[in-house]
Amino acid sequence: MKLLTCKETTRLVSQGLDRELAFGERVALRVHFAICLGCRRANRQMAFLRRAVRALAQTREGGA
């Protein structure tokens, strides 16, 4: 298995928002996150932003 670069990791995380990642892709991401603090942090930040945007959308739908 080839180790992912940070750029490839970012691309896969983004693609994972639009489609289900293959098993090998998920494993490669986990391996990269295990060794790369920067990508781990970036992934947590993206997850936080996704949750915040969803919460905001639900708030606006309920108040409209």
C-alpha positions as CSV (number, residue, x, y, z in Angstrom):
1,M,0.0,0.0,0.0
2,K,1.3,3.4,-1.0
3,L,1.2,6.1,1.7
4,L,-0.9,9.1,0.8
5,T,0.5,12.6,0.5
6,C,-1.3,15.4,2.4
7,K,-2.7,16.6,-1.0
8,E,-4.1,13.2,-1.8
9,T,-5.5,12.9,1.7
10,T,-7.4,16.2,1.3
11,R,-8.8,15.1,-2.0
12,L,-10.0,11.8,-0.6
13,V,-11.6,13.5,2.4
14,S,-13.4,15.9,0.0
15,Q,-14.5,13.0,-2.2
16,G,-15.8,11.2,0.9
17,L,-18.4,13.9,1.2
18,D,-19.9,13.0,-2.2
19,R,-19.5,9.3,-2.3
20,E,-18.7,6.3,-0.1
21,L,-15.0,5.6,-0.1
22,A,-13.7,2.2,-0.9
23,F,-12.2,0.1,1.9
24,G,-8.6,0.7,0.7
25,E,-9.2,4.4,0.5
26,R,-10.5,4.5,4.1
27,V,-7.6,2.4,5.3
28,A,-5.1,4.7,3.5
29,L,-6.8,7.7,5.2
30,R,-6.5,6.2,8.6
31,V,-2.9,5.4,8.1
32,H,-2.1,8.9,7.0
33,F,-4.1,10.4,9.9
34,A,-2.1,8.2,12.3
35,I,1.2,9.8,11.1
36,C,0.2,13.3,10.1
37,L,-1.0,15.7,12.9
38,G,-1.8,18.5,10.4
39,C,-4.2,16.4,8.3
40,R,-5.8,15.0,11.5
41,R,-6.4,18.5,12.7
42,A,-7.7,19.6,9.3
43,N,-10.1,16.6,9.1
44,R,-11.5,17.5,12.6
45,Q,-11.9,21.1,11.5
46,M,-13.8,20.1,8.3
47,A,-16.0,17.7,10.3
48,F,-16.8,20.5,12.8
49,L,-17.7,22.9,9.9
50,R,-20.0,20.3,8.3
51,R,-21.8,19.9,11.6
52,A,-22.1,23.6,12.1
53,V,-23.4,24.2,8.6
54,R,-26.0,21.4,9.0
55,A,-27.1,22.9,12.4
56,L,-27.4,26.3,10.8
57,A,-29.5,25.0,7.9
58,Q,-31.8,23.2,10.3
59,T,-32.2,26.3,12.4
60,R,-33.1,28.4,9.4
61,E,-35.5,25.8,8.1
62,G,-37.3,25.7,11.5
63,G,-37.5,29.5,11.7
64,A,-38.6,30.2,8.1
